[in-house]
Amino acid sequence: RENNLNKYCFTVLSSGSTAGRCGNMDLQKVEFDAQAACSTSLAYTTVDGVQKAPFYQKSPQFVIKITNINKPASTAVGTTICLFLRDTCPSLKNVCGGSDTCVASLFNDW
């Protein structure tokens, strides 16, 4: 916990391959599939410790968005992204629909 919020962090790792279109992609945005009922639980996010306001997409499916990351491929590995959750949906299991894992998508600017 931090600031009376539940903190969940993820670190971007390399697949070890630079082959193909995704091997050297920049990191612009991350989206997490989430439950709409937990929309008020996200207080804020951070990228490498820099706080960002909560941002959602409601349709066609509810997702938490972390945008404007703007990391070139050379520095994207090691980027730490954190979600800070209020007690209304205090865990990733609540936010991600009862699963022990969350579905996340990483985007570049293509």
C-alpha positions, 0 to 999 in steps of 0.5 A: 500500500502507498498513500492508503491505496493498493499499488500494483506495478509491472515492469516491461521486459524484452522478449529477447528477440529483435526480429519482426515488426514487434522486436524493436517497437516503441512503447506509447500506450498500455491498456488493461482489460478491466471491469466497468464496475471497478471504474472508480477504484483507479485513483491514478497510474504512474510511469517510472514514478511520474503520476498520471490521471486515471484514463478509461475507455468505456466502449466497446469494452472497458479498459484502463489506458496509460497513454503518452508513455513515449519510450523509444525501443532502446529505453522501453525495457525496464519501464515500470507502470503502476496502478493505484487502486482504492478499496472499492475494487482493491485487488487486480483480481477484482479489477480484472474480472476475478482472474489471477491474471490481467490482460494487457496490451502494449502499443506503439505509434504505428 
